[in-house]
Amino acid sequence: MNRKLTNIIKNLGPGLIFAGAAIGVSHLVQSTRAGADFGFGLLWALLLVNLFKYPFFQYGPRYATATGESLIDGYQKLGNWVLVTYFILTFLTMFTIQAAVTIVTAGLAHNLFGITSNLTLWSLIITLLILVILLLGKYKVLDRAMKVIISILALSSVIAVCIAAFKTEFSYSVLPEIPQGATEIAFLIAFLGWMPAPLDISTWHSLWTLEKNKVSVKKIGKKNSLADFNIGYITTVFLGICFMALGALVMFHSSEEIRPGASAFAQQLISLYTSNLGKGAAVFIGIAAFTTMFSTTLTTLDASPRAMARSTELLTGRKNRNFYLIWIIILSLGTMTILSYFKTSMITFVKIATILSFLTAPFYAIANFTLVKGKYMPENDRPSRYLSLLSYLGILFLVFFSIWYLTSIYIN
């Protein structure tokens, strides 16, 4: 095998962990729902948002590799107010995000394994299992697990799409469709919010890049780091299209609508594929769906506490290994409290979390771009003219759609 290719495979890690975090609710729920409601009419939105968010995600590993520090450290250099704003936004959104991904995972676990229909209990089991994995295995386990999980997910999803495309009797249009009315616009913004992921994951990626360098014998250079990121990013885009295709090919011409409950949605997803594609396909869908959500729940339960721990260190001026443990316990308890006492539909959790993520996206986009273009970034590692142009267009895209959404709420 070519030595260059061997090095890239060996250095894979943060990019696939990014993919594991990204490929979750945005793909399984939102992309499937987009395909079910609009066919391929929102394919333009999927491709555009992935294009315009690309540079801001890429700046995570780019900055970490060039400077040896995370984006969170960089935020403090831009001004303490930037770091404080990041800390507040993360604290306000992390519980809702974790609750959203955990409840969907619990619904799929119930459908796949049975045992109990109590989703709160399933959520507790999943959270405790992930806590054990993270606290005992730490980054190395996360790194290795993602390589297996993403491989299973990609293979099972491709097989399911191929079966659906082969069996469908309908023709489909890929002409762009513009959502109309407050409800459809709200769905579009929610779809864009987590496609392929919330922008704050860029800070997580910078932390994972630093962790990868700690456990690697040889420091990972910029080329390998960006190659790792690009592989992970392309994987998220490809699988986003796959899940939209599954929704379009299987559900678009069906009279069924996406059910709001996590367990009901999981059962609907599996049974609808079974009735349309045959029992064999249900195995692939079940594996793909559960693997998708478990990987997301795993990575988000690791990343938010990791980010909050680093933020706490910078804000207090104290280094403490227990900060990560403290924050992962806080997040776990907060998530279980939400799921136990504030029971609502899965769709409601997802809608709140995804819309909040989109409305905060311009902050992360501007902060990341300012940081990598400024004096704290080595000149040779700063983005090219074309990447900078894409960044400006991306900021305009995010701001425009945020204003459009807020205006549509006010008008309606």
LINKATA-V35988 format. One record per backbone hydrogen bond with DSSP energy under -0.5 kcal/mol. NH is the residue of the N-H (numbers start at 1). CO is the residue of the C=O. E is the energy in kcal/mol with one decimal. If there is no record, write none. Layout:
# LINKATA-V35988
<<NH/CO/E> <NH/CO/E>>
This chain:
# LINKATA-V35988
<<6/2/-2.3> <7/3/-2.4> <8/4/-1.9> <9/5/-2.4> <10/6/-2.4> <11/7/-2.1> <12/8/-0.6> <12/9/-0.9> <17/13/-2.5> <18/14/-2.5> <19/15/-1.9> <20/16/-2.4> <21/17/-2.1> <22/18/-2.6> <23/19/-3.1> <24/22/-1.6> <27/24/-0.6> <28/24/-3.1> <29/25/-1.2> <30/25/-2.7> <31/26/-1.3> <32/27/-1.2> <33/29/-2.5> <34/30/-2.6> <35/31/-2.3> <36/32/-2.3> <37/33/-2.6> <38/34/-2.6> <39/35/-1.5> <40/173/-0.7> <41/38/-2.1> <43/40/-1.5> <46/42/-2.0> <47/43/-2.4> <48/44/-2.6> <49/45/-2.5> <50/46/-1.6> <51/47/-1.9> <52/48/-3.0> <53/49/-1.7> <54/50/-0.9> <55/51/-0.5> <57/53/-1.7> <58/54/-2.5> <59/55/-1.7> <60/57/-1.4> <61/57/-0.6> <62/58/-2.0> <63/59/-2.2> <64/60/-2.1> <65/61/-2.5> <66/62/-1.9> <67/63/-2.4> <68/64/-2.2> <74/70/-1.7> <75/71/-2.4> <76/72/-1.3> <77/73/-1.3> <78/74/-1.6> <79/75/-0.8> <79/76/-0.5> <82/79/-1.2> <83/79/-1.3> <84/80/-2.5> <85/81/-2.5> <86/82/-2.4> <87/83/-2.6> <88/84/-2.5> <89/85/-2.7> <90/86/-2.6> <91/87/-2.3> <92/88/-2.4> <93/89/-1.5> <94/90/-2.4> <95/91/-0.6> <97/93/-2.4> <98/94/-2.4> <99/95/-2.4> <100/96/-2.4> <101/97/-2.3> <102/98/-2.2> <103/99/-2.3> <104/100/-1.4> <105/101/-1.9> <106/102/-2.5> <107/103/-2.0> <108/104/-1.9> <109/105/-2.4> <110/106/-2.4> <111/107/-1.9> <112/108/-2.4> <113/109/-3.2> <114/109/-0.6> <114/110/-1.7> <115/113/-0.5> <116/114/-2.8> <119/117/-1.0> <122/118/-2.1> <123/119/-2.6> <124/120/-2.0> <125/121/-2.5> <126/122/-2.7> <127/123/-2.5> <128/124/-2.6> <129/125/-2.4> <130/126/-2.3> <131/127/-2.3> <132/128/-2.1> <133/129/-2.1> <134/130/-2.8> <135/131/-2.9> <136/132/-2.0> <137/133/-2.1> <138/133/-0.6> <138/134/-1.3> <140/137/-0.6> <141/137/-0.8> <142/138/-1.6> <143/139/-3.1> <144/140/-2.3> <145/141/-2.9> <146/142/-2.0> <147/143/-1.0> <148/144/-1.2> <149/145/-2.9> <150/146/-2.7> <151/147/-1.1> <152/148/-2.3> <153/149/-2.6> <154/150/-2.6> <155/151/-2.2> <156/152/-2.6> <157/153/-2.3> <158/154/-2.2> <159/155/-2.1> <160/156/-2.0> <161/157/-2.3> <162/158/-2.4> <163/159/-2.2> <164/160/-2.3> <165/161/-2.9> <166/162/-2.0> <167/163/-1.9> <168/164/-1.6> <177/41/-2.5> <179/177/-0.6> <184/180/-0.7> <185/181/-2.4> <186/182/-2.4> <187/183/-1.9> <188/184/-2.2> <189/185/-2.4> <190/186/-2.3> <191/187/-2.8> <192/188/-2.6> <193/189/-2.2> <194/190/-1.2> <195/192/-1.0> <196/194/-0.6> <201/198/-1.7> <202/199/-2.0> <203/200/-1.2> <204/200/-1.0> <205/201/-2.7> <206/202/-1.6> <207/203/-1.6> <208/204/-2.6> <209/205/-2.3> <210/206/-1.6> <211/207/-2.2> <212/208/-2.5> <213/209/-1.8> <214/210/-1.4> <215/211/-1.5> <216/212/-0.8> <225/221/-2.3> <226/222/-2.8> <227/223/-2.2> <228/224/-2.3> <229/225/-2.0> <230/226/-2.9> <231/227/-2.1> <232/228/-2.0> <233/229/-2.9> <234/230/-2.8> <235/231/-1.8> <236/232/-1.8> <237/233/-2.2> <238/234/-2.7> <239/235/-2.4> <240/236/-1.8> <241/237/-2.0> <242/238/-1.9> <243/239/-2.5> <244/240/-1.9> <245/241/-2.6> <246/242/-2.3> <247/243/-2.2> <248/244/-2.6> <249/245/-3.4> <250/246/-2.0> <251/246/-0.5> <251/247/-1.8> <252/247/-1.1> <252/248/-0.6> <254/251/-1.7> <265/261/-2.9> <266/262/-2.3> <267/263/-2.5> <268/264/-2.6> <269/265/-3.0> <270/266/-2.4> <271/267/-2.8> <272/268/-2.6> <273/269/-1.8> <274/270/-2.2> <275/271/-2.6> <276/272/-1.6> <277/273/-3.3> <278/273/-0.5> <278/274/-2.0> <281/278/-0.7> <282/278/-0.9> <283/279/-0.9> <283/280/-0.6> <284/280/-0.9> <285/281/-2.6> <286/282/-2.8> <287/283/-2.4> <288/284/-2.8> <289/285/-3.0> <290/286/-2.3> <291/287/-2.5> <292/288/-2.2> <293/289/-2.1> <294/290/-2.8> <295/291/-2.1> <296/292/-1.6> <297/293/-2.7> <298/294/-2.4> <299/295/-2.3> <300/296/-2.6> <301/297/-1.8> <302/298/-1.0> <303/299/-2.8> <304/300/-1.8> <306/302/-1.5> <307/303/-2.8> <308/304/-2.8> <309/305/-2.5> <310/306/-1.9> <311/307/-2.3> <312/308/-2.5> <313/309/-2.1> <314/310/-2.2> <315/311/-2.6> <316/312/-2.3> <317/313/-1.7> <318/313/-0.8> <320/318/-0.5> <323/320/-1.6> <324/321/-0.6> <325/321/-0.6> <326/322/-3.0> <327/323/-2.6> <328/324/-2.3> <329/325/-1.8> <330/326/-2.3> <331/327/-2.6> <332/328/-2.0> <333/329/-2.7> <334/330/-2.6> <335/331/-2.4> <336/332/-2.2> <337/333/-2.1> <338/334/-2.2> <339/335/-2.4> <340/336/-1.6> <341/337/-2.7> <342/338/-2.0> <346/260/-1.5> <347/260/-1.3> <349/345/-1.8> <350/346/-2.7> <351/347/-2.8> <352/348/-2.5> <353/349/-2.4> <354/350/-2.7> <355/351/-2.2> <356/352/-2.1> <357/353/-1.8> <358/354/-1.9> <359/355/-2.4> <360/356/-1.4> <361/357/-0.6> <361/358/-0.8> <362/358/-0.5> <363/360/-0.7> <364/360/-1.3> <365/361/-2.6> <366/362/-2.5> <367/363/-2.4> <368/364/-2.7> <369/365/-2.2> <370/366/-2.5> <371/367/-2.0> <372/368/-2.2> <373/369/-1.4> <374/370/-0.8> <374/371/-0.6> <377/374/-1.4> <381/378/-1.6> <382/378/-0.5> <382/379/-1.0> <388/384/-2.3> <389/385/-2.3> <390/386/-2.3> <391/387/-1.7> <392/388/-2.3> <393/389/-2.2> <394/390/-2.3> <395/391/-2.4> <396/392/-2.1> <397/393/-2.4> <398/394/-2.5> <399/395/-2.5> <400/396/-2.7> <401/397/-2.2> <402/398/-1.6> <403/399/-2.4> <404/400/-2.6> <405/401/-2.2> <406/402/-2.5> <407/403/-2.7> <408/404/-2.2> <409/405/-1.9> <410/406/-1.8> <411/407/-2.7> <412/408/-2.1>>
